[in-house]
Amino acid sequence: MGKADASYTKKGSRAELLNDPEFKAAFENSKERIRNMELRYIGENDPLRQALLEIYVSFVLGTRYNDFETH
């Protein structure tokens, strides 16, 4: 949709975007998808082991939304 960047102003705010039917439908769809997700977690305090665990688990599970582009 091209509306992925935060504006931190009234223009482009969530309240304004929800007036756009296409955005509203996509937003509601995403919220429903998140509501239906199954959540599991493992605590790991060591930062290096935590990073390696995250990479390993995402690889083994084939997580669709974790591409590590921000790491």
PDB file of N, CA, C and O in Angstrom:
ATOM      1  N   MET A   1       0.817  -1.202   0.000  1.00  0.00           N
ATOM      2  CA  MET A   1       0.000   0.000   0.000  1.00  0.00           C
ATOM      3  C   MET A   1       0.855   1.259   0.000  1.00  0.00           C
ATOM      4  O   MET A   1       0.350   2.334  -0.324  1.00  0.00           O
ATOM      5  N   GLY A   2       2.118   1.164   0.348  1.00  0.00           N
ATOM      6  CA  GLY A   2       2.974   2.332   0.357  1.00  0.00           C
ATOM      7  C   GLY A   2       2.786   3.217   1.570  1.00  0.00           C
ATOM      8  O   GLY A   2       3.149   4.393   1.538  1.00  0.00           O
ATOM      9  N   LYS A   3       2.225   2.674   2.644  1.00  0.00           N
ATOM     10  CA  LYS A   3       1.990   3.481   3.845  1.00  0.00           C
ATOM     11  C   LYS A   3       2.679   2.839   5.039  1.00  0.00           C
ATOM     12  O   LYS A   3       2.104   2.741   6.123  1.00  0.00           O
ATOM     13  N   ALA A   4       3.910   2.406   4.833  1.00  0.00           N
ATOM     14  CA  ALA A   4       4.634   1.672   5.870  1.00  0.00           C
ATOM     15  C   ALA A   4       5.478   2.576   6.761  1.00  0.00           C
ATOM     16  O   ALA A   4       5.924   2.135   7.820  1.00  0.00           O
ATOM     17  N   ASP A   5       5.708   3.817   6.368  1.00  0.00           N
ATOM     18  CA  ASP A   5       6.561   4.703   7.151  1.00  0.00           C
ATOM     19  C   ASP A   5       5.748   5.486   8.170  1.00  0.00           C
ATOM     20  O   ASP A   5       4.681   6.017   7.861  1.00  0.00           O
ATOM     21  N   ALA A   6       6.272   5.549   9.392  1.00  0.00           N
ATOM     22  CA  ALA A   6       5.616   6.327  10.442  1.00  0.00           C
ATOM     23  C   ALA A   6       5.795   7.812  10.161  1.00  0.00           C
ATOM     24  O   ALA A   6       6.863   8.242   9.724  1.00  0.00           O
ATOM     25  N   SER A   7       4.740   8.601  10.413  1.00  0.00           N
ATOM     26  CA  SER A   7       4.836  10.039  10.152  1.00  0.00           C
ATOM     27  C   SER A   7       5.018  10.832  11.441  1.00  0.00           C
ATOM     28  O   SER A   7       5.616  11.908  11.420  1.00  0.00           O
ATOM     29  N   TYR A   8       4.510  10.317  12.566  1.00  0.00           N
ATOM     30  CA  TYR A   8       4.563  10.985  13.864  1.00  0.00           C
ATOM     31  C   TYR A   8       3.917  12.368  13.820  1.00  0.00           C
ATOM     32  O   TYR A   8       4.239  13.243  14.624  1.00  0.00           O
ATOM     33  N   THR A   9       3.008  12.550  12.876  1.00  0.00           N
ATOM     34  CA  THR A   9       2.225  13.771  12.783  1.00  0.00           C
ATOM     35  C   THR A   9       0.770  13.368  12.580  1.00  0.00           C
ATOM     36  O   THR A   9       0.461  12.196  12.365  1.00  0.00           O
ATOM     37  N   LYS A  10      -0.117  14.356  12.652  1.00  0.00           N
ATOM     38  CA  LYS A  10      -1.531  14.062  12.438  1.00  0.00           C
ATOM     39  C   LYS A  10      -1.766  13.540  11.014  1.00  0.00           C
ATOM     40  O   LYS A  10      -2.570  12.632  10.802  1.00  0.00           O
ATOM     41  N   LYS A  11      -1.063  14.120  10.055  1.00  0.00           N
ATOM     42  CA  LYS A  11      -1.174  13.648   8.669  1.00  0.00           C
ATOM     43  C   LYS A  11      -0.412  12.323   8.571  1.00  0.00           C
ATOM     44  O   LYS A  11       0.789  12.262   8.836  1.00  0.00           O
ATOM     45  N   GLY A  12      -1.111  11.298   8.196  1.00  0.00           N
ATOM     46  CA  GLY A  12      -0.488   9.985   8.120  1.00  0.00           C
ATOM     47  C   GLY A  12      -0.608   9.195   9.414  1.00  0.00           C
ATOM     48  O   GLY A  12      -0.052   8.102   9.529  1.00  0.00           O
ATOM     49  N   SER A  13      -1.324   9.736  10.382  1.00  0.00           N
ATOM     50  CA  SER A  13      -1.518   9.031  11.645  1.00  0.00           C
ATOM     51  C   SER A  13      -2.458   7.843  11.443  1.00  0.00           C
ATOM     52  O   SER A  13      -3.146   7.753  10.427  1.00  0.00           O
ATOM     53  N   ARG A  14      -2.480   6.940  12.415  1.00  0.00           N
ATOM     54  CA  ARG A  14      -3.384   5.791  12.304  1.00  0.00           C
ATOM     55  C   ARG A  14      -4.826   6.259  12.203  1.00  0.00           C
ATOM     56  O   ARG A  14      -5.597   5.722  11.407  1.00  0.00           O
ATOM     57  N   ALA A  15      -5.202   7.258  13.002  1.00  0.00           N
ATOM     58  CA  ALA A  15      -6.582   7.765  12.963  1.00  0.00           C
ATOM     59  C   ALA A  15      -6.942   8.243  11.564  1.00  0.00           C
ATOM     60  O   ALA A  15      -8.041   7.980  11.075  1.00  0.00           O
ATOM     61  N   GLU A  16      -6.020   8.940  10.924  1.00  0.00           N
ATOM     62  CA  GLU A  16      -6.289   9.426   9.563  1.00  0.00           C
ATOM     63  C   GLU A  16      -6.304   8.268   8.563  1.00  0.00           C
ATOM     64  O   GLU A  16      -7.162   8.209   7.682  1.00  0.00           O
ATOM     65  N   LEU A  17      -5.348   7.354   8.707  1.00  0.00           N
ATOM     66  CA  LEU A  17      -5.274   6.223   7.783  1.00  0.00           C
ATOM     67  C   LEU A  17      -6.516   5.332   7.865  1.00  0.00           C
ATOM     68  O   LEU A  17      -6.909   4.722   6.870  1.00  0.00           O
ATOM     69  N   LEU A  18      -7.129   5.255   9.043  1.00  0.00           N
ATOM     70  CA  LEU A  18      -8.323   4.425   9.190  1.00  0.00           C
ATOM     71  C   LEU A  18      -9.520   4.979   8.420  1.00  0.00           C
ATOM     72  O   LEU A  18     -10.531   4.291   8.282  1.00  0.00           O
ATOM     73  N   ASN A  19      -9.422   6.201   7.921  1.00  0.00           N
ATOM     74  CA  ASN A  19     -10.467   6.751   7.048  1.00  0.00           C
ATOM     75  C   ASN A  19     -10.374   6.193   5.632  1.00  0.00           C
ATOM     76  O   ASN A  19     -11.317   6.300   4.849  1.00  0.00           O
ATOM     77  N   ASP A  20      -9.225   5.595   5.312  1.00  0.00           N
ATOM     78  CA  ASP A  20      -9.011   4.984   3.995  1.00  0.00           C
ATOM     79  C   ASP A  20      -9.521   3.544   4.073  1.00  0.00           C
ATOM     80  O   ASP A  20      -8.961   2.740   4.818  1.00  0.00           O
ATOM     81  N   PRO A  21     -10.579   3.197   3.314  1.00  0.00           N
ATOM     82  CA  PRO A  21     -11.161   1.851   3.395  1.00  0.00           C
ATOM     83  C   PRO A  21     -10.162   0.727   3.106  1.00  0.00           C
ATOM     84  O   PRO A  21     -10.228  -0.334   3.727  1.00  0.00           O
ATOM     85  N   GLU A  22      -9.251   0.950   2.179  1.00  0.00           N
ATOM     86  CA  GLU A  22      -8.259  -0.078   1.848  1.00  0.00           C
ATOM     87  C   GLU A  22      -7.315  -0.307   3.031  1.00  0.00           C
ATOM     88  O   GLU A  22      -7.017  -1.448   3.385  1.00  0.00           O
ATOM     89  N   PHE A  23      -6.847   0.786   3.638  1.00  0.00           N
ATOM     90  CA  PHE A  23      -5.971   0.660   4.802  1.00  0.00           C
ATOM     91  C   PHE A  23      -6.717   0.015   5.963  1.00  0.00           C
ATOM     92  O   PHE A  23      -6.188  -0.879   6.624  1.00  0.00           O
ATOM     93  N   LYS A  24      -7.941   0.464   6.212  1.00  0.00           N
ATOM     94  CA  LYS A  24      -8.718  -0.066   7.327  1.00  0.00           C
ATOM     95  C   LYS A  24      -8.921  -1.572   7.194  1.00  0.00           C
ATOM     96  O   LYS A  24      -8.788  -2.302   8.176  1.00  0.00           O
ATOM     97  N   ALA A  25      -9.238  -2.042   5.997  1.00  0.00           N
ATOM     98  CA  ALA A  25      -9.438  -3.475   5.764  1.00  0.00           C
ATOM     99  C   ALA A  25      -8.137  -4.241   6.018  1.00  0.00           C
ATOM    100  O   ALA A  25      -8.151  -5.295   6.654  1.00  0.00           O
ATOM    101  N   ALA A  26      -7.018  -3.715   5.524  1.00  0.00           N
ATOM    102  CA  ALA A  26      -5.721  -4.375   5.726  1.00  0.00           C
ATOM    103  C   ALA A  26      -5.341  -4.378   7.202  1.00  0.00           C
ATOM    104  O   ALA A  26      -4.811  -5.371   7.702  1.00  0.00           O
ATOM    105  N   PHE A  27      -5.603  -3.289   7.898  1.00  0.00           N
ATOM    106  CA  PHE A  27      -5.281  -3.165   9.320  1.00  0.00           C
ATOM    107  C   PHE A  27      -6.112  -4.154  10.139  1.00  0.00           C
ATOM    108  O   PHE A  27      -5.580  -4.840  11.012  1.00  0.00           O
ATOM    109  N   GLU A  28      -7.406  -4.228   9.860  1.00  0.00           N
ATOM    110  CA  GLU A  28      -8.285  -5.156  10.574  1.00  0.00           C
ATOM    111  C   GLU A  28      -7.894  -6.603  10.272  1.00  0.00           C
ATOM    112  O   GLU A  28      -7.927  -7.453  11.162  1.00  0.00           O
ATOM    113  N   ASN A  29      -7.527  -6.882   9.032  1.00  0.00           N
ATOM    114  CA  ASN A  29      -7.072  -8.209   8.635  1.00  0.00           C
ATOM    115  C   ASN A  29      -5.815  -8.605   9.409  1.00  0.00           C
ATOM    116  O   ASN A  29      -5.699  -9.737   9.878  1.00  0.00           O
ATOM    117  N   SER A  30      -4.885  -7.674   9.538  1.00  0.00           N
ATOM    118  CA  SER A  30      -3.641  -7.927  10.272  1.00  0.00           C
ATOM    119  C   SER A  30      -3.915  -8.164  11.743  1.00  0.00           C
ATOM    120  O   SER A  30      -3.319  -9.055  12.349  1.00  0.00           O
ATOM    121  N   LYS A  31      -4.817  -7.371  12.332  1.00  0.00           N
ATOM    122  CA  LYS A  31      -5.145  -7.558  13.749  1.00  0.00           C
ATOM    123  C   LYS A  31      -5.761  -8.936  13.981  1.00  0.00           C
ATOM    124  O   LYS A  31      -5.458  -9.589  14.980  1.00  0.00           O
ATOM    125  N   GLU A  32      -6.616  -9.379  13.076  1.00  0.00           N
ATOM    126  CA  GLU A  32      -7.237 -10.692  13.206  1.00  0.00           C
ATOM    127  C   GLU A  32      -6.192 -11.796  13.084  1.00  0.00           C
ATOM    128  O   GLU A  32      -6.228 -12.776  13.828  1.00  0.00           O
ATOM    129  N   ARG A  33      -5.265 -11.634  12.147  1.00  0.00           N
ATOM    130  CA  ARG A  33      -4.201 -12.629  11.969  1.00  0.00           C
ATOM    131  C   ARG A  33      -3.365 -12.728  13.246  1.00  0.00           C
ATOM    132  O   ARG A  33      -3.017 -13.829  13.673  1.00  0.00           O
ATOM    133  N   ILE A  34      -3.042 -11.594  13.855  1.00  0.00           N
ATOM    134  CA  ILE A  34      -2.255 -11.583  15.087  1.00  0.00           C
ATOM    135  C   ILE A  34      -3.039 -12.215  16.235  1.00  0.00           C
ATOM    136  O   ILE A  34      -2.474 -12.970  17.026  1.00  0.00           O
ATOM    137  N   ARG A  35      -4.342 -11.912  16.335  1.00  0.00           N
ATOM    138  CA  ARG A  35      -5.182 -12.512  17.379  1.00  0.00           C
ATOM    139  C   ARG A  35      -5.161 -14.037  17.319  1.00  0.00           C
ATOM    140  O   ARG A  35      -5.244 -14.704  18.351  1.00  0.00           O
ATOM    141  N   ASN A  36      -5.053 -14.582  16.124  1.00  0.00           N
ATOM    142  CA  ASN A  36      -5.102 -16.028  15.938  1.00  0.00           C
ATOM    143  C   ASN A  36      -3.743 -16.715  15.989  1.00  0.00           C
ATOM    144  O   ASN A  36      -3.659 -17.929  15.803  1.00  0.00           O
ATOM    145  N   MET A  37      -2.681 -15.959  16.240  1.00  0.00           N
ATOM    146  CA  MET A  37      -1.348 -16.559  16.296  1.00  0.00           C
ATOM    147  C   MET A  37      -1.165 -17.358  17.582  1.00  0.00           C
ATOM    148  O   MET A  37      -1.720 -17.025  18.629  1.00  0.00           O
ATOM    149  N   GLU A  38      -0.380 -18.407  17.473  1.00  0.00           N
ATOM    150  CA  GLU A  38       0.014 -19.186  18.636  1.00  0.00           C
ATOM    151  C   GLU A  38       1.366 -18.652  19.095  1.00  0.00           C
ATOM    152  O   GLU A  38       2.261 -18.445  18.276  1.00  0.00           O
ATOM    153  N   LEU A  39       1.516 -18.432  20.377  1.00  0.00           N
ATOM    154  CA  LEU A  39       2.734 -17.829  20.907  1.00  0.00           C
ATOM    155  C   LEU A  39       3.446 -18.803  21.824  1.00  0.00           C
ATOM    156  O   LEU A  39       2.829 -19.427  22.687  1.00  0.00           O
ATOM    157  N   ARG A  40       4.735 -18.926  21.632  1.00  0.00           N
ATOM    158  CA  ARG A  40       5.613 -19.699  22.511  1.00  0.00           C
ATOM    159  C   ARG A  40       6.884 -18.890  22.695  1.00  0.00           C
ATOM    160  O   ARG A  40       7.301 -18.162  21.794  1.00  0.00           O
ATOM    161  N   TYR A  41       7.497 -19.017  23.859  1.00  0.00           N
ATOM    162  CA  TYR A  41       8.749 -18.298  24.057  1.00  0.00           C
ATOM    163  C   TYR A  41       9.689 -19.076  24.959  1.00  0.00           C
ATOM    164  O   TYR A  41       9.268 -19.935  25.734  1.00  0.00           O
ATOM    165  N   ILE A  42      10.963 -18.759  24.842  1.00  0.00           N
ATOM    166  CA  ILE A  42      12.021 -19.335  25.661  1.00  0.00           C
ATOM    167  C   ILE A  42      12.845 -18.161  26.168  1.00  0.00           C
ATOM    168  O   ILE A  42      13.228 -17.289  25.389  1.00  0.00           O
ATOM    169  N   GLY A  43      13.116 -18.133  27.452  1.00  0.00           N
ATOM    170  CA  GLY A  43      13.962 -17.083  28.014  1.00  0.00           C
ATOM    171  C   GLY A  43      15.432 -17.435  27.848  1.00  0.00           C
ATOM    172  O   GLY A  43      15.839 -18.561  28.132  1.00  0.00           O
ATOM    173  N   GLU A  44      16.222 -16.486  27.393  1.00  0.00           N
ATOM    174  CA  GLU A  44      17.677 -16.675  27.271  1.00  0.00           C
ATOM    175  C   GLU A  44      18.333 -15.349  27.618  1.00  0.00           C
ATOM    176  O   GLU A  44      18.152 -14.363  26.904  1.00  0.00           O
ATOM    177  N   ASN A  45      19.087 -15.313  28.698  1.00  0.00           N
ATOM    178  CA  ASN A  45      19.682 -14.060  29.184  1.00  0.00           C
ATOM    179  C   ASN A  45      20.983 -13.677  28.502  1.00  0.00           C
ATOM    180  O   ASN A  45      21.301 -12.492  28.410  1.00  0.00           O
ATOM    181  N   ASP A  46      21.740 -14.652  28.024  1.00  0.00           N
ATOM    182  CA  ASP A  46      23.015 -14.352  27.376  1.00  0.00           C
ATOM    183  C   ASP A  46      22.752 -13.796  25.977  1.00  0.00           C
ATOM    184  O   ASP A  46      22.112 -14.463  25.164  1.00  0.00           O
ATOM    185  N   PRO A  47      23.240 -12.571  25.678  1.00  0.00           N
ATOM    186  CA  PRO A  47      22.947 -11.934  24.382  1.00  0.00           C
ATOM    187  C   PRO A  47      23.420 -12.738  23.166  1.00  0.00           C
ATOM    188  O   PRO A  47      22.718 -12.797  22.156  1.00  0.00           O
ATOM    189  N   LEU A  48      24.582 -13.346  23.251  1.00  0.00           N
ATOM    190  CA  LEU A  48      25.084 -14.120  22.115  1.00  0.00           C
ATOM    191  C   LEU A  48      24.231 -15.371  21.904  1.00  0.00           C
ATOM    192  O   LEU A  48      23.838 -15.673  20.777  1.00  0.00           O
ATOM    193  N   ARG A  49      23.947 -16.093  22.979  1.00  0.00           N
ATOM    194  CA  ARG A  49      23.101 -17.287  22.868  1.00  0.00           C
ATOM    195  C   ARG A  49      21.697 -16.912  22.415  1.00  0.00           C
ATOM    196  O   ARG A  49      21.055 -17.659  21.676  1.00  0.00           O
ATOM    197  N   GLN A  50      21.224 -15.754  22.860  1.00  0.00           N
ATOM    198  CA  GLN A  50      19.893 -15.283  22.462  1.00  0.00           C
ATOM    199  C   GLN A  50      19.847 -15.058  20.955  1.00  0.00           C
ATOM    200  O   GLN A  50      18.901 -15.488  20.294  1.00  0.00           O
ATOM    201  N   ALA A  51      20.857 -14.389  20.408  1.00  0.00           N
ATOM    202  CA  ALA A  51      20.904 -14.127  18.964  1.00  0.00           C
ATOM    203  C   ALA A  51      20.980 -15.429  18.175  1.00  0.00           C
ATOM    204  O   ALA A  51      20.269 -15.610  17.186  1.00  0.00           O
ATOM    205  N   LEU A  52      21.852 -16.338  18.623  1.00  0.00           N
ATOM    206  CA  LEU A  52      21.993 -17.617  17.924  1.00  0.00           C
ATOM    207  C   LEU A  52      20.718 -18.445  18.011  1.00  0.00           C
ATOM    208  O   LEU A  52      20.329 -19.097  17.042  1.00  0.00           O
ATOM    209  N   LEU A  53      20.074 -18.420  19.162  1.00  0.00           N
ATOM    210  CA  LEU A  53      18.812 -19.146  19.322  1.00  0.00           C
ATOM    211  C   LEU A  53      17.741 -18.591  18.390  1.00  0.00           C
ATOM    212  O   LEU A  53      17.000 -19.350  17.765  1.00  0.00           O
ATOM    213  N   GLU A  54      17.663 -17.267  18.298  1.00  0.00           N
ATOM    214  CA  GLU A  54      16.663 -16.637  17.422  1.00  0.00           C
ATOM    215  C   GLU A  54      16.882 -17.053  15.970  1.00  0.00           C
ATOM    216  O   GLU A  54      15.929 -17.384  15.264  1.00  0.00           O
ATOM    217  N   ILE A  55      18.120 -17.036  15.535  1.00  0.00           N
ATOM    218  CA  ILE A  55      18.431 -17.420  14.157  1.00  0.00           C
ATOM    219  C   ILE A  55      18.110 -18.893  13.932  1.00  0.00           C
ATOM    220  O   ILE A  55      17.484 -19.251  12.935  1.00  0.00           O
ATOM    221  N   TYR A  56      18.543 -19.749  14.867  1.00  0.00           N
ATOM    222  CA  TYR A  56      18.299 -21.185  14.738  1.00  0.00           C
ATOM    223  C   TYR A  56      16.799 -21.495  14.683  1.00  0.00           C
ATOM    224  O   TYR A  56      16.345 -22.222  13.800  1.00  0.00           O
ATOM    225  N   VAL A  57      16.045 -20.946  15.617  1.00  0.00           N
ATOM    226  CA  VAL A  57      14.613 -21.236  15.688  1.00  0.00           C
ATOM    227  C   VAL A  57      13.893 -20.729  14.448  1.00  0.00           C
ATOM    228  O   VAL A  57      13.026 -21.420  13.914  1.00  0.00           O
ATOM    229  N   SER A  58      14.240 -19.534  13.981  1.00  0.00           N
ATOM    230  CA  SER A  58      13.571 -19.014  12.784  1.00  0.00           C
ATOM    231  C   SER A  58      13.896 -19.873  11.561  1.00  0.00           C
ATOM    232  O   SER A  58      13.054 -20.049  10.680  1.00  0.00           O
ATOM    233  N   PHE A  59      15.105 -20.400  11.512  1.00  0.00           N
ATOM    234  CA  PHE A  59      15.481 -21.275  10.396  1.00  0.00           C
ATOM    235  C   PHE A  59      14.713 -22.592  10.464  1.00  0.00           C
ATOM    236  O   PHE A  59      14.144 -23.034   9.467  1.00  0.00           O
ATOM    237  N   VAL A  60      14.697 -23.220  11.642  1.00  0.00           N
ATOM    238  CA  VAL A  60      14.037 -24.518  11.813  1.00  0.00           C
ATOM    239  C   VAL A  60      12.534 -24.405  11.583  1.00  0.00           C
ATOM    240  O   VAL A  60      11.934 -25.276  10.953  1.00  0.00           O
ATOM    241  N   LEU A  61      11.921 -23.330  12.095  1.00  0.00           N
ATOM    242  CA  LEU A  61      10.478 -23.161  11.956  1.00  0.00           C
ATOM    243  C   LEU A  61      10.080 -22.535  10.618  1.00  0.00           C
ATOM    244  O   LEU A  61       8.904 -22.538  10.253  1.00  0.00           O
ATOM    245  N   GLY A  62      11.057 -22.000   9.893  1.00  0.00           N
ATOM    246  CA  GLY A  62      10.755 -21.358   8.612  1.00  0.00           C
ATOM    247  C   GLY A  62       9.865 -20.140   8.788  1.00  0.00           C
ATOM    248  O   GLY A  62       8.925 -19.930   8.022  1.00  0.00           O
ATOM    249  N   THR A  63      10.170 -19.332   9.812  1.00  0.00           N
ATOM    250  CA  THR A  63       9.326 -18.178  10.099  1.00  0.00           C
ATOM    251  C   THR A  63       9.288 -17.223   8.922  1.00  0.00           C
ATOM    252  O   THR A  63      10.318 -16.795   8.401  1.00  0.00           O
ATOM    253  N   ARG A  64       8.093 -16.909   8.531  1.00  0.00           N
ATOM    254  CA  ARG A  64       7.851 -16.125   7.324  1.00  0.00           C
ATOM    255  C   ARG A  64       8.190 -14.643   7.488  1.00  0.00           C
ATOM    256  O   ARG A  64       8.622 -14.004   6.528  1.00  0.00           O
ATOM    257  N   TYR A  65       8.004 -14.096   8.668  1.00  0.00           N
ATOM    258  CA  TYR A  65       8.152 -12.654   8.864  1.00  0.00           C
ATOM    259  C   TYR A  65       9.440 -12.260   9.551  1.00  0.00           C
ATOM    260  O   TYR A  65       9.557 -11.122  10.005  1.00  0.00           O
ATOM    261  N   ASN A  66      10.402 -13.144   9.645  1.00  0.00           N
ATOM    262  CA  ASN A  66      11.665 -12.805  10.284  1.00  0.00           C
ATOM    263  C   ASN A  66      12.784 -12.979   9.277  1.00  0.00           C
ATOM    264  O   ASN A  66      13.307 -14.080   9.106  1.00  0.00           O
ATOM    265  N   ASP A  67      13.151 -11.898   8.610  1.00  0.00           N
ATOM    266  CA  ASP A  67      14.178 -11.972   7.579  1.00  0.00           C
ATOM    267  C   ASP A  67      15.523 -11.411   8.047  1.00  0.00           C
ATOM    268  O   ASP A  67      16.493 -11.449   7.290  1.00  0.00           O
ATOM    269  N   PHE A  68      15.603 -10.894   9.269  1.00  0.00           N
ATOM    270  CA  PHE A  68      16.832 -10.394   9.886  1.00  0.00           C
ATOM    271  C   PHE A  68      17.455  -9.223   9.134  1.00  0.00           C
ATOM    272  O   PHE A  68      18.653  -8.979   9.274  1.00  0.00           O
ATOM    273  N   GLU A  69      16.696  -8.513   8.361  1.00  0.00           N
ATOM    274  CA  GLU A  69      17.250  -7.358   7.644  1.00  0.00           C
ATOM    275  C   GLU A  69      17.609  -6.212   8.587  1.00  0.00           C
ATOM    276  O   GLU A  69      18.374  -5.328   8.203  1.00  0.00           O
ATOM    277  N   THR A  70      17.078  -6.204   9.806  1.00  0.00           N
ATOM    278  CA  THR A  70      17.378  -5.114  10.739  1.00  0.00           C
ATOM    279  C   THR A  70      18.437  -5.504  11.765  1.00  0.00           C
ATOM    280  O   THR A  70      18.765  -4.704  12.641  1.00  0.00           O
ATOM    281  N   HIS A  71      18.977  -6.716  11.672  1.00  0.00           N
ATOM    282  CA  HIS A  71      19.960  -7.174  12.653  1.00  0.00           C
ATOM    283  C   HIS A  71      21.358  -6.839  12.187  1.00  0.00           C
ATOM    284  O   HIS A  71      22.329  -7.144  12.879  1.00  0.00           O
TER     285      HIS A  71
END
